[in-house]
Every structure is written in structure tokens, then in C-alpha cells.
Amino acid sequence: MRTKTTLLGAAILAAGALSSMAQSNVYSLNVVGYISRVVPASGKFALVGSQLDTGNNTYSNLFQTLPPGTKVLKWTGGGFSTATRFAASATGWSPATNNANTFNPGEAVFIQTALTNPVPITNIIAGNVPSLAATGGTNPVYSVTFTNSWVHTGFSMLSDPEPEASDATTMGLTAAITPATVTQNPKNQLLIWNEATQGYGTFSRVTFTGSGWSPSLPSLQVGQGFFLNTTNTGSWVHTFNVN
């Protein structure tokens, strides 16, 4: 079962008029889209990234259509915090306090269907592309430069904060992650969840390949989360352009 991921690309909607900031060619802009993720049936997992800002990035708002028995698992640095849907309402979570859990741009979670659910489930998140600004006057370019950090040594569960399909170099991860030589261990790694096999594809940051990764340069799709396994904390910087 593959993941279906959709973003309103060419059909992205500009919400309202551009409002000029005083004495500059910088504008504020709300660009609205949606990301639709299909999670495999019968207890399987999808690793989902948060890449839109709804203004209320809580479980009660973002995951209210998930059916009872569905679980949302968020990494805490040493294990998973698990929230389970038990009723089709905004507060229908166990433990009940999990309705206030946050899922902000740049974060990722596992969504797991119930073992008794025989069909895939779809979760749709609609919101603004985070922090966009327009520069250039008559023919503006809509872009944002962001810095996203990982705060754990060992495993960190993350996503690109912006809705784009990209590779690790374009995202800024290659430059941010320290490479290892052939003989160095442990190597810093990026782990991508494969929903067909329900296991990880592991990519090591190295010095001895042209791409800087072994076995190949990793790529990520819109709405997809990932794990970093690193010996240090750090951050990456990337500029995202809508057009």
C-alpha cells in the first residue's frame, strides 16, 4: 500500500490581498493548501510530517477525523508518547489530555491504524504554508528561509517544515550533518520509513560518495517525516520558494 500525498501546487490559493509593509517591497501572504495522507490498514504505520500551519496545531484539530482505535505516536527523545482515538470527537483521546498535544511544522508522528480496521484511512490537513513572504515588487517571489533544529543526540523525529518534495542536499541536511569516513562508526544517519515493507531505509552521511550519502542521496515526499540518528545536536537552513 503506498502513501498518497497531495498539495495544492499550481492551484495554491492566495488568501486575501497582499498587504504592503511600509516603505519596502516585502509583503505578507497567506498561501493555503492541503496535504492528504493515506495510512495503510490493519495496524500498519505511516510516518507523517507537519508542513502546514492551521493556527491551531493540536491533535483535537488536526486528527479529529481519525477513526476510533487509531494511534498517534510522537517521539520524546527516549521513546514514544502514544495517543489513542476512542471516540469520533475533538476530545475523544486516551489519555484525555492528548487532545491538546501539538503537531507543529517541522515535527513528525507515526499514525497507526487499528488492527481491526480492514481499510486504509485518510487524514487531510489544510492550512497556511508557514512564514511565507513576497519580495520583488511587481513580479514577487514568494519564499521563506527557515532554520530547523534537532535537540537530541541519538534519534530525532522531524520533517521539512515546508511542503515540498526534495532531497537531503536541497533541504540543507547534507550541509548540516557531519559525514564519516569508511572506517568511522557510528555514522550519522537519516532513516526513512517504507510503508510497503513497514521498515526503515537507512542512509548514512559519508565522505566517500559523490552525493555524500550511502547507499544513495535520500529523498522525501510532501508530508513525509523522517528520523535523524546523530552523535550531536544541530540545525539545518533552507530557503523554500513557492514559485
C-alpha positions in Angstrom: 0.0 0.0 0.0 1.5 3.3 -1.0 1.1 6.7 0.6 -1.0 9.3 -1.2 0.3 12.8 -0.7 -1.3 15.8 -2.3 -0.5 19.5 -2.1 -2.4 22.2 -4.0 0.6 23.2 -6.1 -0.3 25.3 -9.1 -3.7 25.6 -7.5 -2.4 27.0 -4.2 -4.8 29.8 -3.1 -3.6 33.2 -2.1 -5.9 34.0 0.9 -6.8 37.7 0.7 -4.8 40.5 -0.8 -1.1 41.2 -0.4 -0.6 43.8 2.2 2.4 46.0 1.6 4.7 46.7 4.5 5.7 50.3 4.9 8.4 51.6 2.5 9.6 48.2 1.4 9.0 45.6 -1.3 8.1 43.0 1.3 4.6 41.7 1.5 2.7 39.4 3.9 0.9 36.5 2.3 -1.3 33.6 3.3 -0.8 30.6 0.9 -3.4 27.9 1.7 -3.0 24.3 0.7 -3.8 20.8 1.9 -1.9 17.6 2.5 -3.7 14.3 2.3 -2.1 11.2 3.8 -3.4 7.7 3.4 -2.3 5.3 6.2 -2.2 1.6 5.4 -4.9 -0.7 7.0 -4.7 -3.4 9.7 -2.3 -2.0 12.3 0.3 -0.6 9.8 2.2 2.7 10.3 2.8 5.9 8.2 5.4 8.4 9.3 3.7 11.8 8.7 5.4 15.2 8.7 3.8 18.5 9.7 4.2 21.1 6.9 1.2 23.4 7.2 0.2 25.8 9.9 -3.5 25.8 10.8 -3.3 28.3 13.6 -4.4 25.5 16.0 -1.8 22.7 15.5 -3.3 20.4 18.2 -4.4 16.7 17.9 -8.0 17.8 18.5 -7.9 19.9 15.4 -5.6 18.1 13.0 -6.6 14.5 13.7 -10.3 14.8 14.6 -11.4 12.7 11.6 -9.3 9.7 12.6 -11.5 6.7 13.5 -11.6 5.1 17.0 -8.7 2.7 17.6 -6.2 4.8 15.6 -3.0 5.7 17.4 -0.7 8.7 17.0 2.9 8.2 18.3 5.2 11.1 18.9 8.9 10.7 19.7 10.1 12.2 23.0 13.8 11.6 22.7 13.8 8.3 24.5 10.6 6.6 23.5 7.1 7.3 22.1 4.2 9.1 23.6 1.1 7.3 22.3 -2.4 8.9 22.0 -5.3 6.6 21.0 -8.6 7.7 19.5 -11.6 6.2 21.3 -14.4 8.4 20.1 -15.1 10.5 17.0 -15.0 13.8 18.7 -12.3 16.5 19.3 -11.8 15.4 22.8 -12.0 11.7 22.1 -8.5 10.7 23.1 -6.9 8.4 25.6 -5.3 9.8 27.7 -7.8 12.7 27.5 -5.1 15.3 27.8 -3.7 14.2 24.5 -6.3 16.3 22.6 -4.0 19.3 23.4 -0.8 17.7 22.1 0.8 19.8 19.3 1.9 18.8 15.8 3.7 21.9 14.6 5.6 22.4 11.2 8.9 20.6 11.3 7.6 17.8 13.6 6.6 14.3 12.6 4.5 11.5 14.1 3.6 7.9 13.3 -0.1 7.3 12.6 -1.1 3.6 13.1 -4.4 2.2 12.0 -6.3 -0.1 14.3 -5.6 -3.8 13.9 -9.3 -4.4 13.3 -9.5 -1.7 10.6 -9.6 -3.5 7.2 -9.3 -0.4 5.0 -6.7 2.4 4.8 -7.6 5.7 6.4 -7.1 9.2 5.1 -6.1 12.3 7.1 -6.3 15.7 5.5 -4.6 18.8 7.0 -5.4 22.1 5.4 -3.5 25.3 6.4 -1.1 28.0 5.5 2.4 27.4 4.1 4.4 28.7 7.1 6.1 32.1 7.2 6.0 33.0 3.5 6.9 36.5 2.5 7.0 38.1 -1.0 9.8 40.2 -2.4 10.4 41.8 -5.7 7.6 44.3 -6.2 5.7 43.8 -9.5 6.8 40.2 -10.0 7.4 39.0 -6.5 9.0 35.8 -5.4 7.2 34.0 -2.5 9.7 32.3 -0.2 10.8 31.6 3.3 14.2 30.8 4.8 13.9 28.6 7.9 16.2 27.1 10.4 15.0 23.7 11.8 16.8 22.1 14.8 17.2 18.7 16.3 17.7 18.8 20.0 18.5 15.2 20.8 21.7 13.2 20.3 20.7 9.8 19.0 17.3 9.7 17.4 15.2 12.8 16.5 11.8 12.6 14.6 11.5 15.5 12.2 10.1 16.8 8.9 10.8 19.6 6.4 8.8 22.5 7.8 7.6 23.4 4.3 5.5 21.3 1.9 8.0 20.2 -0.8 9.3 17.1 -2.3 13.0 17.3 -2.1 16.3 15.5 -1.5 18.6 15.9 1.6 21.0 18.2 -0.2 18.3 20.6 -1.4 16.7 20.6 2.0 20.0 21.6 3.6 20.6 18.4 5.6 23.7 17.3 3.7 25.5 20.5 4.7 24.3 20.3 8.3 25.1 16.7 9.1 28.7 15.7 9.8 30.0 13.0 7.4 32.0 9.9 8.4 34.8 8.2 6.6 34.7 4.5 5.6 36.1 3.3 8.9 34.3 5.7 11.3 31.4 4.4 13.4 28.8 5.3 14.3 27.8 7.2 11.2 25.2 10.0 11.3 22.1 8.6 9.5 18.8 9.6 8.1 16.0 6.9 8.3 13.0 7.0 6.0 10.0 4.8 6.8 8.9 2.4 4.0 5.2 1.8 4.3 5.2 -1.1 1.9 7.8 -3.1 3.9 6.9 -1.4 7.3 10.6 -0.9 7.9 13.3 1.8 7.6 15.5 2.7 4.7 18.8 3.8 6.2 21.1 6.4 4.6 24.5 7.2 6.1 26.2 10.6 5.8 29.7 9.8 4.4 32.7 11.4 2.6 33.4 8.7 0.1 30.5 9.1 -2.4 29.6 11.9 -4.8 26.3 12.6 -3.1 27.7 12.5 0.4 25.3 9.7 1.3 25.5 5.9 1.3 23.9 4.0 -0.4 22.4 7.0 -2.2 21.1 10.5 -1.8 17.8 10.2 0.2 14.7 12.0 -1.0 11.5 12.8 0.8 7.9 13.5 -0.4 5.5 16.1 0.7 4.0 15.4 4.1 6.7 12.7 4.9 8.5 12.6 8.2 11.9 11.0 9.0 14.3 10.1 11.8 17.8 11.5 12.2 20.3 9.4 14.2 23.2 11.7 15.1 26.0 12.0 17.6 25.3 15.7 18.1 22.5 18.2 18.2 22.3 20.7 15.3 20.2 22.5 12.8 19.7 23.0 9.1 18.9 26.1 7.0 16.9 26.1 3.8 15.1 28.6 1.5 11.8 27.4 0.2 10.2 29.1 -2.9 6.6 28.6 -3.9 7.2 29.8 -7.5 
